[in-house]
Amino acid sequence: MVGRQTSGVAMVQGVIGNQDVIGNGDVIDEGVIDEGVVSNDGSRARPGPLTGRTALVTGATSGIGRAVVLRLAAAGAQVVATGRDAAALTELDAAARAAGSVPGQVTGHPADLTDPGHLERLVTAVRTRTGRLDLLVHSAGAFHRAELAGAPLADLDRSYQVNLRAPYALTQALLADLEAAGRDAGRDAVGDVPRRDAVGDVVFVNSSQGLTAGAGTSQYAATKHGLRAVADSLRAELSGSAIRICTIYPGRTATPMQERVAALEGQPYDPTHLMRPEDVADLVVAVVSLPGRTEVPEVVMRPTIRR
Ligand SMILES: NC(=O)c1ccc[n+]([C@@H]2O[C@H](COP(=O)([O-])OP(=O)(O)OC[C@H]3O[C@@H](n4cnc5c(N)ncnc54)[C@H](OP(=O)(O)O)[C@@H]3O)[C@@H](O)[C@H]2O)c1
């Protein structure tokens, strides 16, 4: 990670593959995967219902995670967005600004969540960038399809790393920050319950496969079942604290992952009747915007018309 000063704006570069992408779109040849804050000019977030709250969103380079970043930013939150694709993070920053976010409100930090060093530096970047953390949204996910008889064990290991170990480790590393956000904001004068802005929120984007496993999904479904257990156990551990845990179980949603799923199933990809990533993102914003006295532990979402 390398910091630099450009026209009075602090820029920190990130490197993915052979290209080093910085916030202004410059590309520099490099040969390694590295990570860093893509853009940061220190501007304050625009006003909205989530103004003053800060978020980390994984899986932000695509699909549901990307939509969550844009919706949170539109609601006024300051967001650190992460994924491996640095160019997509730069594009996301531009998309947020085009939608009305102020410069620096969405900050990209490229990271491979299967790399412990990247996880560590992501946590440091969140603290450096925002100074506090109110919302943690886990949307990064990996999907492999194969019947158990012939499934490569390496795919099982990768599914575990991305879908289960990474959200577990990241939540563990940032739990104290989420708790501090709750403590700092205090409680309502009436009722002695946490104010809406006095809670930390962790949202796990799970899957319908985290509730019921279908044929050919043992690896993905097993990790998603495990993620449900992590969320349930954590919620029980934190009862009485000002941290809310929400698991969302989406059904088929029109994203690049669903396009891959259709190809693996040997089906044509037709998003007509699928949910949109923005539908899941709207739910995330609704859940974290509720008064602090109210927790939404689980939500199942699915397309109205199923084939
Ligand atoms: N789409 C659906 O129908 C559906 C249904 C139910 C549940 N879900 C769940 O929803 C979540 C989002 O899925 P999606 O449909 O939006 O998928 P997607 O479009 O394929 O996006 C997946 C995201 O995960 C990130 N990711 C994957 N491996 C990573 C790694 N090693 N390190 C860091 N980031 C990594 C990707 O970023 P990079 O490639 O830049 O690293 C990307 O941003 C997933 O957890 C998925 O299981 C999706």
The ligand as a MOL file (V3000), in Angstrom:
LIG
                    3D

  0  0  0     0  0            999 V3000
M  V30 BEGIN CTAB
M  V30 COUNTS 48 52 0 0 0
M  V30 BEGIN ATOM
M  V30 1 N -27.2460 -13.8910 -6.8120 0
M  V30 2 C -28.0160 -14.7700 -6.1750 0
M  V30 3 O -28.9570 -15.3610 -6.7640 0
M  V30 4 C -27.7880 -15.0430 -4.7090 0
M  V30 5 C -28.7680 -15.7740 -4.0350 0
M  V30 6 C -28.5890 -16.0390 -2.6850 0
M  V30 7 C -27.4650 -15.5700 -2.0240 0
M  V30 8 N -26.5040 -14.8670 -2.7040 0 CHG=1
M  V30 9 C -25.3620 -14.4180 -1.9350 0
M  V30 10 O -25.2620 -13.0050 -2.0880 0
M  V30 11 C -23.9040 -12.6030 -1.9270 0
M  V30 12 C -23.5400 -11.7210 -3.1030 0
M  V30 13 O -23.6460 -12.5030 -4.2860 0
M  V30 14 P -23.8060 -11.8560 -5.7300 0
M  V30 15 O -24.9010 -12.5650 -6.4020 0
M  V30 16 O -23.8020 -10.3770 -5.6040 0 CHG=-1
M  V30 17 O -22.4330 -12.3880 -6.3750 0
M  V30 18 P -21.3540 -11.7230 -7.3440 0
M  V30 19 O -22.0080 -10.7330 -8.2390 0
M  V30 20 O -20.6050 -12.8550 -7.9460 0
M  V30 21 O -20.4010 -10.9570 -6.3170 0
M  V30 22 C -19.5970 -11.6900 -5.4410 0
M  V30 23 C -18.7050 -10.7360 -4.6930 0
M  V30 24 O -17.8590 -11.4910 -3.8160 0
M  V30 25 C -16.5410 -11.0000 -3.9410 0
M  V30 26 N -15.5380 -12.0200 -3.6540 0
M  V30 27 C -15.5100 -13.3080 -4.0970 0
M  V30 28 N -14.3880 -13.9130 -3.6920 0
M  V30 29 C -13.6780 -12.9890 -2.9790 0
M  V30 30 C -12.4340 -12.9930 -2.3080 0
M  V30 31 N -11.6340 -14.0800 -2.2900 0
M  V30 32 N -12.0190 -11.8710 -1.6820 0
M  V30 33 C -12.8040 -10.7640 -1.7080 0
M  V30 34 N -13.9870 -10.6920 -2.3090 0
M  V30 35 C -14.4200 -11.7930 -2.9500 0
M  V30 36 C -16.4510 -10.5430 -5.3960 0
M  V30 37 O -15.4490 -9.5660 -5.5280 0
M  V30 38 P -14.0910 -9.7410 -6.4000 0
M  V30 39 O -14.3600 -10.6900 -7.5030 0
M  V30 40 O -13.7720 -8.3370 -6.8110 0
M  V30 41 O -13.1290 -10.2610 -5.4030 0
M  V30 42 C -17.8230 -9.9350 -5.6110 0
M  V30 43 O -17.8240 -8.5840 -5.2070 0
M  V30 44 C -23.0690 -13.9000 -1.8640 0
M  V30 45 O -22.7370 -14.1520 -0.5300 0
M  V30 46 C -24.0240 -14.9540 -2.3970 0
M  V30 47 O -23.7430 -16.2130 -1.8660 0
M  V30 48 C -26.6640 -14.5830 -4.0310 0
M  V30 END ATOM
M  V30 BEGIN BOND
M  V30 1 1 1 2
M  V30 2 2 2 3
M  V30 3 1 2 4
M  V30 4 1 4 5
M  V30 5 2 4 48
M  V30 6 2 5 6
M  V30 7 1 6 7
M  V30 8 2 7 8
M  V30 9 1 8 9
M  V30 10 1 8 48
M  V30 11 1 9 10
M  V30 12 1 9 46
M  V30 13 1 10 11
M  V30 14 1 11 12
M  V30 15 1 11 44
M  V30 16 1 12 13
M  V30 17 1 13 14
M  V30 18 2 14 15
M  V30 19 1 14 16
M  V30 20 1 14 17
M  V30 21 1 17 18
M  V30 22 2 18 19
M  V30 23 1 18 20
M  V30 24 1 18 21
M  V30 25 1 21 22
M  V30 26 1 22 23
M  V30 27 1 23 24
M  V30 28 1 23 42
M  V30 29 1 24 25
M  V30 30 1 25 26
M  V30 31 1 25 36
M  V30 32 1 26 27
M  V30 33 1 26 35
M  V30 34 2 27 28
M  V30 35 1 28 29
M  V30 36 1 29 30
M  V30 37 2 29 35
M  V30 38 1 30 31
M  V30 39 2 30 32
M  V30 40 1 32 33
M  V30 41 2 33 34
M  V30 42 1 34 35
M  V30 43 1 36 37
M  V30 44 1 36 42
M  V30 45 1 37 38
M  V30 46 2 38 39
M  V30 47 1 38 40
M  V30 48 1 38 41
M  V30 49 1 42 43
M  V30 50 1 44 45
M  V30 51 1 44 46
M  V30 52 1 46 47
M  V30 END BOND
M  V30 END CTAB
M  END
